[in-house]
Amino acid sequence: MINKMFEQVEAMYDQMVEWRRHLHENPELSFQEFNTSKMIGDILEGYGIEVKRNVGGNGVVGKIYGSKPGKTIALRADFDALPIQDEKEVEYKSKVLGVMHACGHDGHTATLLAVAKVLNDNRDSLAGNIVLLHQHAEELPPGGAIAMIEDGCLEGVDVVYGAHLASRSPLGEILYGVGPTSAASDSFELKIQGKGGHGASPHQTVDAIAIGAQIANQLKHIVSRMVNPQKPAVLSIGSFHAGNAGNVIADTAELTGTVRTFDEDVRELIEKEMEELVSGVCTAFHATYTFKYSKGYPSTINTETETNILVETVKTTMPEAKLVEVLKPGMGGEDFAYYLQNRPGCFFSVGARNEEIDAVYPHHHPKFTFDEKAMLYTAKVFLSLVYQYTHSNRKEGLVESAM
């Protein structure tokens, strides 16, 4: 049966490409994806799939019912774009000034729409149910996942899987890992209030720039001297703004940055130590301050059993794919983490790099693109997982024969 579904999704490849390119031409920013959301809902309803719209905002949830009782597996695809000007010279270049799909979300959406069609056409052969999580606003905290969960998108779900196209990995690779696969992504804002004055009379001022420089220099020591070196952490200052004249000592300075961690204890430690350091330096130099630490997405942590099922299923059904275990997770953030805080599951990546078509640029780059055949690999993994979880003929939790 799985071979039949593979043939069906392969027959939909041109449609997947058409959907992807339409979305690429018509991107919408996080929390503004009204047309994209409508398109998704209309397509799913056109296939006769039960649809709930406006889930947690612009989210869309579809549900497919198998013919027999069984587990319910959720599959997620995100569909928001980024505030980046598309610099590619292709027929389907973004038509929206300053907005583009620079992270593959258009491909994620097109893939899950095709998977939905194939699964719905084969629902009489499935035991259990499938929940299609078409999620808005992955790129902008607080993100769409947490709002969709609060709106009930995981009710009745036993396990959840998500995929991300990866431009750094060659076409044909399926990348996975047990445990953390992305970091908690927090941000901070600091405003230092000193006392300005003439550059020739520093003794009459409270120099906000000098204080900000001290803080910027000392913050580095939190990670290097207070965090266990066996627990990865990043603290980066991304902006430092102060002053507007060379002979005037600035009275204010503003710093912003990001903190990335995997361990929740390390996350809490860094926030606490940052506040104490800022307070100490500002007090020592007679300045006041406001400090805001904002927690973003938590770390995405794959559960062991569900990751192992992914690996064994791909080995059985997709011998042409190359499984790659990721032993050192990246420090990027991903709000799929919220699903995994509520249900067991796995977030994996699918190689989409192809030098021959210039699909080599990193995510969030103005020339980002991917090999569209990666959508077929993603679709086949999703179909294999659904077949694994919802087929009635099981042996020790795995389908006896997926071929």
N, C-alpha and C positions, 0 to 999 in steps of 0.2 A: 504493500500500500504506500510506503514512504516513497518508493520510486515513482509511483503514479503522481503523488503530490509534487515531487521534484519536477516532473515533466510539465505539470500544470503551471508551476511558478516560472519555469523557464519560458513557457509560452507567453507569459505576461511581462517578459523583460522589456519589450518596447513600450508597454504601457507604464511600467515603473519609471523608465527614462523620461517619458513624456510628463508624468506627474512631477518628477524631481526637477525637471527643467522649468516647468511652469512655476513651481514654488521658488526656484532660484531667481527667476525673473521678477517675481512679485513678493519679496521678503517683507516680513513685518516684525517689528521689535517686540521685545518681551512685554507682556501685559497689553499689547496692542494687536494681537493676532486674530482679529475678528473675521477677516475674509478667509484666512487659512483654516480657522476652526470650522467655519461654515462649510468649506470645501470638503473637509474630512468627514464631517457628519453627514453631508449629502451623499458622498460616495458610499459610506457604510450602509446608510439606509437604502440606497439604491440596490445593494446586494441582499437586502432583506434582513440585515443584522439589527438587533435591538440596540438602540443608541440613546445615551443620555448626554445632553449638551450642557455647556456652561457649568462644568464640574469644577468647583474651586476657582471659578473665573472663566477662562477661555478653554478649559480642558474638555476633552471629548472621551467618553468611555463607551466602548462597544462590548457586547456580550454574545457569545456563541454557545449554544447548548448542545452537548453531545446526546446521543440516543440512549445512553446508559449512565447510571450513577458512577461517579469517580471524582478524582481530584480536580481542583480548579487552578489553572496556571495563568498568571498575568504576564503580558508582554508589553514593554514600554517603548515608545518613541517620542522624542521631543520635537517641537516644530517652530521655535522662535529663531530670529535672526540677530545680527549684531550691528552696532553703529559703525560700520566700516565701509569705505568706498570701494566698490568692486573694480579692480584694475585688470581683470582678465579680458582678452579680446576673443570672445566666443559669441555664438549666435544667441545664447540664452543668458547673456550678461544681465545683471540686475538693472531693472528699470527705475528703481527707487534711489534717488540721490542720497549717498551717505549711508545706505543700508544694504547688507548682503548676508547671504548664508555662507559664513566663513568657518563653519565647524561641522558640516555634514548633516545638520538636522533635516535638511530637505531630503537627503537620501534615507535617513532613518524613517521619515514619514512615508515616503513612497514604498519602502520595503514593507512596512507593517500593513499598509493598505493592500498590497498584493497578497501577503500572508493571510490577511482576513478573508479575502475572496476565496482562496484555496481551501482554507479551513471550513468556511461556511459551506462550500460545495461538497465537503466530505464529512459533514457533521454526523451523518447517520452511521458512520464507521467509528466514531469516537465515543469513549466513555469518560464523562466528566465535562467540564466547561472551560472556555477560554475567555479571559477578560483582556480587552485591547485598551491599553492606557496611552492615549494620545495626549501628551502633556505640553502645556504652554510654559513659557518663562523659565527655562532652565538656566539661562545665562545671567539673570539678574536677581540677586537675593532680595526678598526671602525665597524666591523661586516658586514654581508652580506645584511641585510635588507635595509639599506639606499642606497646601490648601486643598489639593485634590484628595489627599488622605483624610483630612478633616471632614471633607464632604462625602466620605464613604466609599471611595473608589476601590479600597481593598477588602470590603466586606465579602466574606465567603471565600476569599483567595487563600490558597494553601502555600503557594510558592510564586516568586516573581523573578523574571529575567529581563535584562536590558542589554542593548548592544550599542557600541560606538564605533564608527568608521575611523580608521587610524591612518593618517597620511604618512607617518614615519615608518610604517611596516609594509612590506611587499604584499601585493595581491595574493590571496591564497592562505595567508596566515590567520589563525584564530588564536588570540592572546588571552590568557586567563591567569588567575592567581587566587590562592586561598588567603583569606584575611584581608588586610587593608589593601585597596587598589587605588585610592585617591585620598588626599589629605583633607582635614578640616581646614576651611578657608575663612579666616577672620580678617577684619580690617580695623584700623585705628585712626583717629584724628586728634591732633594736639594743637592747641593754640596757646602761645606764651604771651603774657601781657607784661611788658616791662615799662620803661620810661625813656622816651626818645630825647634827642638833643643834638647839639652840634658835634660833628666828628672831631673837632679840635678840643672838646671838653668831655671826654669819656667819663671822668670822675663824677660828673653831674647827671649821669644816665644810669639806667638799668638796661644793658644791651641785650635785646631779645635774640639777635643773631648769634652772639657768643654763647648765650645759654642754650639755644637750639642746637648749636654745633656740639656742645658738651653732651647734651642728651643723645644726639645722633651717634656720637662716638661711643658712649657708654652702653647704649642699648645692645650693641653687638655682643657685649660680654654676658648678657643673660643666657644666650644660647651656648656660647663657648665655655662658660664657667659655672652655670647653674643647672643646665639640663644634662641629664645622663647622656653621654656621647653615643650610647647604643640605641637611643631613641631619637629618630630624625626630627628636626625642627628647623624652620626658616623664619627669620624676622627681617623684613626688608622695608626700608624707607623709600617711597616712590616719589615724593614731592617735598620740597622745602621752599617756601615762599616768604620773603621778607624784604622790606625796604624798597626805595625807588630813587635814591640819589646817593652818589658816592661820598658826599661830605655830611650825610645825615645818619646818625645812629638810629636804627629802627626801634620803634616801641613795641611792635608785635612781630611774631613769627608763627607760621603755620606749617606743620608737618603731617603727612599722611603716609600710610604704609599698610603692609599685609603681614599676617602671621599664618604659617602653615604647619600643622602637626598631625600626627596619627593617634597618639595616646592622649586620652582625655585628661589624665593627671598633668601631663606636660602642658596641655592647653591652658588649664587653670593656673598652673605655676607661672607661665609667661605673662598672663594678664595681670596677676597679682604683683609680680616683680616689676613690670613696666610702670604700673601706677606708683609703686614705692620709689622707683628711681626718678621718675618725673617730679614727684613731690619733693624728694630730697634735694635735687639739683636746683629747682626753682626756689625753694626755701633758702638754700645757701646763698643764692645770688639776688634775693629780695624781689623775685617776680611772682606773679600769680599765673594760674593756668586753668584751662578746661581740657579734660582728657576724656575721649569717648572711645570705648572698645566695643566693637560690634561683632557678635558671633555670626558667622556665615554658615555654610553647609558643614555638617559633621563629616568625619571620615567615612568613606564607602568601604564596608567590610563584608566581603563575600563569605558565606557559610560553607563549611567544608563538604558536607554531604551533597549539597546542590551543585557545587563546583565540580565535584567528582562525577556526578551524573552527567554534567555537560561534557566533560572530557570523554567518558566512556561512550556516550551517545554519538559524539562527533567521530570517534574512532570507528564505530560500527557503521554509520551511515554515510560518512564523507571521507573515504580514504584518500581523496585527492587533496584534502586540506592539510595544512601543516600546523599542528598544535604547538604553541610556544608558551611555556610557563614563565610568567613575569615574576622574578624573584625580588626585584627592587621597584616598588610602586612609585609613581610620579607624585609630585607635590601639587598637582592641579586639583581643583575642587569640582564636585559633581553632586547635584541634589538627588540623584538616585539613592544616595545614602539614606534618605528618609524612608524609602520603601523597605530597605534592608534593616532598618531599626524596628520595623513592624512585622516583617515576614522574612522567612529564610529565602535565600536566592543567590543570584550571581550576576555581576555586571562584567561583560567581556568586551573585547575589541576585535575588530575585523580589519585585516590589512587592506589598504586601498591605494598604496603608492604605485606609481607607474611612470618611470622616467620618460618613456616614449611619448606620452601625451602631456608631459610637463606637470604631472600630478605629484609634485615633490615639495610643495610649500607647507610650512607648519600651520596648524590650526590658528585661526584668528589673523591670518595674513591676508592682505588685500588681493593676492593672486591664488588663494587657496582653492583647490578643487580635488577631486578624487576619481579613481577609476570606477565607473558606474557598474562594472561587473562585480564589484564588492557587494553591491546590494543583493545579488544572487546568492553569494556565500552567506550573508546575514540571514536571508530568507530561509535558506535550507537549514541553518542551525536552529532557527525558531521552529520550523516545521518538525524537525527531528525531536526537539525537546517536547513539543506538544504531543507528538505521537508517543513518545516515551511515557509521558505522564498520564495521558488520557486513553491509551489503548488498553483493552481489557485483558489481553494475553500477557501476563507478567511472570517473571521469574526472579525472585529475590530483589524485587524493586526495579528490575530492568526488563525491557521488552525482550522476549526470547529471540525474536528475529525481526530486525527492522527492515529487512530487504524484501 
